[in-house]
Amino acid sequence: MNAKVWLIIGFLGQAMFFMRFLIQWLVSEKHKKSIIPMPFWYFSILGAVLLLGYAVYRRDPVFILGQSTGLIIYLRNIHLIRRGELS
């Protein structure tokens, strides 16, 4: 892929992270308390995957480590939420 495609991937990753905070804020305002809805975690995963791909393309070890760690945490949170729903 060329540099423009990777730049688009990087911006899409940032957009996913923005969407997770926007959704969390709107849901919290609606309920008048802090809530983290499931789409927050899905946008977190999408953003992390896209930004991890961009970081690998850029060969940025600091960015790669940060996104890899975040991705593991987001996946674990979804696992814990789903496991709790099955109980």
C-alpha angles and dihedrals in degrees: 000000000000128000094261092057091050091048089054090049090052092050091046089053090052090048090054090053090049091050093053091057093043092052092045091051095047094048092046091050091050092052095035091232137077111277130170107206123201093255087064089065094043092052088046090056094045091048093047094049093048094045092045089055090049091047091051090049089051090044091228108158094190092053091043092053093047095049094043091053092047092049091054091050093048092049091048092051091053090048091051092047093050092045089052091051091054093053 
